[in-house]
Amino acid sequence: MSATVARTVKPVDALEISVLVDNVTDPLSTLPKDVKGENAVLRDKGLRVTSGHARCCANHGLSLVITARIGSDIQILLFDAGPEAYTFARNGDRLGTPFGEVGAIFLSHGHWDHGGGLPEALRLVTSANGGNPVPFHVNEGMFATRGLRQPNGTVVPAENVMKPVDLERRGAAIVNSPDARAIMEQVFYVSGEIPRVTPYERGLPPHVKLAQDGSAWEPDPLILDERYVAAHVKGKGIVVFTACSHAGVINVLKDARNVFGDVPLYAVMGGFHLSGAEVEAVIPDTIRDFADFALKRIVPCHCTGWRAVHALATVYKDDVLTPAAVGRQFTF
């Protein structure tokens, strides 16, 4: 099923990715020629006097604006919306994000650091597009009540992602399905459930969800509602966008390689969730297995963590490894 869908995805001429929300702000580091830093982006958008008021801000979460170019046409996908309204709106304004041209919204999984900004995203998109509903891709598993079990056994609940009925009231045209699909004129591939095949990627052990009857917290380490997005760039290959990689970034890449068959993987961009006491032990295995994919670009974001980025930097040079930061623009 997934491989059949992947074969329908149309190659695009180029992808341009604007980092709207991320954990890191880094306007000063030097970058490869196909990556534009926040300072250059802001100058392009009209900045003449630099100040704290003019800059983007970081927050714990992720949101990417992915623009696919096909000849003179474009398709813009909003990939997640960060943790809350302020960061999303502030950075969108500073970066000149074309909200009125967003053709669809994709939520990667049901955690607040990716979905807390969705109401504001819908407000900005629909107010800029004349009030038209925007396709919004989810699956039912994203709307469970979740939390993290602490060492003493107590559970700290997490803020829920807004329910589909409430998102619809704000202008979302909900597409609620667990299945793989090609969206936006067959330009983007949305995965189905990601197979867990590596022996070491075991999700997030303390993660729990509330039972349907509300009676108790149940183990939920695998976070099976997580999905990724991919696109095929002509002459390069498949670019994979993974928001948190709770499935394990190697599992994500293995699935993408399987469903796209003969088309090589070119790049991966997203959170690799290799930070935190529960998962940092798998960093060496993950770095080792990255080599199997011969990726030309690796762009860690959000929850990857400095230890994993440092480990990657001992293996990959700047022409392959470029961490994300708020306001950066990547071109593939």
C-alpha positions in Angstrom: 0.0 0.0 0.0 2.6 2.6 1.1 5.0 1.7 -1.8 2.1 2.0 -4.3 1.3 5.5 -2.9 5.0 6.5 -3.0 5.2 5.6 -6.7 2.6 8.2 -7.5 4.6 11.1 -6.0 5.8 13.5 -8.6 9.4 14.8 -8.7 9.7 18.5 -8.1 12.4 20.9 -9.3 13.4 22.2 -5.9 12.4 22.3 -2.3 12.8 25.4 -0.1 12.3 25.0 3.6 11.9 27.9 6.1 12.5 27.1 9.7 9.6 28.9 11.4 9.9 27.4 14.9 12.8 25.5 16.4 14.6 25.2 19.8 17.7 27.1 18.6 18.5 30.6 17.4 21.9 31.0 15.7 22.1 34.0 13.4 25.9 34.2 13.3 27.4 30.8 12.3 28.7 30.4 8.8 26.6 28.2 6.5 26.9 26.3 3.2 25.9 28.2 0.1 22.5 26.5 -0.2 21.5 27.6 3.4 20.6 31.1 4.2 20.9 32.3 7.8 18.4 34.4 9.8 20.2 37.7 9.3 20.2 37.3 5.5 16.6 36.3 5.5 15.5 39.2 7.6 17.4 41.6 5.4 15.7 40.2 2.4 12.4 40.8 4.1 13.2 44.5 4.6 15.1 44.7 7.9 17.2 47.9 7.9 18.0 48.3 11.7 18.8 45.3 13.7 17.3 44.9 17.2 15.9 42.3 19.6 12.4 43.4 18.4 13.2 42.6 14.8 14.5 39.0 15.4 12.9 35.7 15.5 12.6 33.8 18.8 13.3 30.1 19.7 11.0 27.8 21.6 10.8 24.1 22.3 9.0 22.8 19.2 9.1 22.6 15.5 7.4 24.2 12.5 8.7 24.1 8.9 7.3 25.9 5.9 8.1 23.6 2.9 7.7 25.0 -0.6 7.9 22.7 -3.5 8.7 24.3 -6.9 7.4 22.6 -10.1 8.2 24.9 -13.1 6.5 28.2 -12.3 4.1 26.6 -9.8 4.5 26.2 -6.1 2.9 24.0 -3.4 3.4 25.1 0.2 3.0 22.7 3.1 3.0 23.8 6.7 4.7 21.0 8.7 3.7 21.3 12.3 3.0 24.6 14.1 5.3 24.7 17.2 4.2 24.9 20.8 2.1 28.0 21.1 0.7 31.1 19.3 3.3 33.8 20.2 6.4 32.1 18.7 4.5 31.0 15.6 3.0 34.5 14.9 6.1 36.5 15.8 8.4 34.4 13.6 5.9 34.2 10.8 5.7 38.0 10.7 9.5 38.6 10.9 10.1 36.0 8.1 7.3 37.2 5.8 5.7 33.7 5.8 3.2 33.6 2.9 0.3 32.1 5.0 -2.2 32.9 2.3 -0.5 30.5 -0.1 -0.3 27.5 2.4 -2.1 24.7 0.6 -2.2 22.2 3.4 -1.2 21.7 7.1 0.3 18.5 8.3 0.6 17.4 12.0 3.3 14.9 12.6 2.0 13.5 16.0 -0.1 14.5 18.9 2.4 16.4 21.1 1.9 20.0 22.2 5.4 21.1 21.0 4.2 20.4 17.5 0.5 21.1 17.8 0.1 23.9 20.4 0.4 26.6 17.7 -2.2 25.1 15.4 -5.1 27.4 16.3 -2.9 30.4 15.6 -1.7 28.8 12.4 -5.3 28.3 11.2 -6.1 31.9 12.1 -3.2 33.3 10.1 -3.8 31.0 7.1 -7.5 31.5 6.8 -7.3 35.2 7.4 -4.7 35.5 4.6 -6.5 33.2 2.1 -9.9 34.9 2.2 -11.4 32.5 4.8 -11.1 29.3 2.7 -10.8 26.0 4.6 -7.4 24.5 4.4 -6.7 20.7 4.1 -5.4 19.5 7.5 -3.8 16.0 7.7 -4.0 14.0 10.9 -4.8 10.5 12.3 -7.0 9.6 15.2 -4.2 8.5 17.5 -2.9 12.1 17.8 -5.8 13.1 20.0 -5.2 10.9 23.1 -4.5 12.5 26.5 -0.8 11.9 27.2 1.8 12.4 29.8 5.2 11.3 31.1 5.6 9.0 34.1 8.2 10.4 36.6 10.8 8.3 38.5 8.5 8.4 41.6 5.6 6.9 39.6 3.5 10.0 39.3 2.4 11.2 35.8 2.7 14.8 34.6 0.0 15.2 31.9 0.7 17.0 28.7 -1.6 19.6 27.0 -3.8 17.9 24.5 -3.8 18.7 20.8 -7.0 20.5 19.8 -9.7 18.1 18.8 -10.7 17.8 15.1 -14.1 19.4 15.7 -12.5 22.4 17.2 -9.9 22.7 14.5 -12.7 22.5 11.9 -14.4 25.5 13.6 -11.2 27.4 13.0 -11.0 26.6 9.3 -9.4 23.2 9.0 -10.7 20.7 6.4 -9.8 17.6 8.4 -8.3 14.6 6.6 -8.3 12.0 9.4 -6.7 8.8 8.3 -3.9 6.4 9.5 -3.0 5.5 5.9 -0.2 6.6 3.6 -1.3 9.1 1.0 0.1 11.5 -1.6 -1.2 15.1 -1.1 -1.1 18.5 -2.8 -1.3 17.3 -6.5 0.9 14.2 -5.6 3.8 16.4 -4.6 4.2 15.3 -0.9 4.1 11.8 0.5 2.5 11.4 4.0 3.6 8.1 5.6 1.4 5.5 7.3 2.4 3.9 10.6 6.2 3.6 10.7 7.5 0.0 11.2 9.7 -0.5 14.2 12.4 -2.8 13.0 15.7 -1.8 14.7 16.5 -3.5 17.9 17.5 -0.3 19.8 14.9 2.3 18.8 12.3 1.7 21.5 10.4 5.0 21.5 10.1 7.1 24.7 9.9 4.6 27.7 8.2 6.9 30.3 5.5 8.1 27.8 1.9 7.1 28.8 -1.6 7.8 27.6 -5.0 7.9 29.4 -7.2 4.9 28.9 -10.3 5.5 26.8 -12.5 5.3 29.9 -10.3 7.7 31.7 -9.6 5.2 34.5 -5.8 4.9 34.3 -2.6 5.8 32.6 -1.4 3.1 30.1 2.2 2.6 28.7 2.5 4.3 25.3 6.3 4.3 24.5 6.0 3.7 20.8 3.8 6.8 20.0 2.3 5.0 16.9 0.5 8.0 15.6 3.7 9.6 14.4 4.1 10.1 10.7 6.7 11.6 8.3 6.5 13.6 5.0 8.8 13.0 2.0 9.3 14.6 -1.4 11.2 13.7 -4.5 13.6 16.3 -5.9 14.6 15.8 -9.5 18.3 14.7 -10.0 18.8 14.3 -6.2 16.3 11.9 -4.6 14.0 11.7 -1.6 14.0 14.4 1.1 12.5 13.1 4.4 11.0 15.4 7.0 10.6 13.8 10.4 9.4 15.9 13.3 10.5 14.0 16.4 11.5 10.5 15.3 9.9 8.8 18.3 9.8 5.8 16.0 13.6 6.2 15.7 15.2 8.2 12.8 16.8 5.0 11.5 13.4 3.3 11.4 12.0 6.4 9.6 14.8 6.3 7.0 14.4 2.5 6.5 10.7 2.9 5.8 11.3 5.8 3.4 13.9 3.7 1.5 11.5 0.7 1.4 8.5 2.6 0.1 10.5 4.7 -2.5 12.4 1.7 -3.8 15.0 2.6 -6.5 14.9 6.4 -5.8 17.8 7.1 -3.4 17.4 9.0 -0.2 19.0 12.4 -0.5 18.4 14.2 2.8 16.7 14.0 6.2 15.5 17.1 8.2 13.8 17.2 11.5 14.0 16.3 15.2 15.8 13.0 15.8 14.9 12.9 19.6 18.3 11.8 20.8 18.2 14.0 23.9 17.1 12.9 27.3 18.3 10.2 29.7 15.9 7.6 28.2 17.3 7.8 24.7 20.8 9.2 24.7 22.3 5.7 25.0 21.2 4.9 21.4 23.2 7.8 19.9 26.2 5.6 18.9 24.0 3.0 17.2 22.1 5.7 15.4 25.2 7.5 14.1 26.6 4.1 12.9 23.5 3.3 11.0 23.2 6.7 9.3 26.1 5.5 7.2 23.8 2.9 5.5 21.9 5.6 3.7 24.7 7.7 2.2 22.7 10.9 2.8 24.0 14.0 1.1 22.4 16.3 3.7 21.5 15.8 7.4 19.6 18.6 9.1 19.0 18.0 12.8 16.3 20.1 14.5 14.4 20.6 17.7 14.8 17.5 20.0 18.0 16.1 18.5 20.1 17.4 21.3 23.7 18.7 21.5 25.2 15.3 22.3 23.8 13.8 19.1 24.7 16.8 17.0 28.2 16.7 18.3 28.4 13.0 17.6 27.2 13.6 14.0 29.8 16.4 13.6 32.6 13.9 14.4 31.6 11.9 11.3 30.1 14.4 8.8 31.6 17.6 7.5 29.7 20.9 6.9 28.7 19.9 3.4 26.5 17.2 4.8 25.7 18.2 8.4 24.0 21.6 8.9 21.8 21.9 12.1 18.6 23.9 11.8 17.9 27.2 13.6 15.0 29.6 13.6 14.9 31.7 10.5 17.2 29.6 8.4 16.2 28.7 4.8 17.4 25.5 3.2 17.2 24.7 -0.5 17.4 21.2 -1.9 
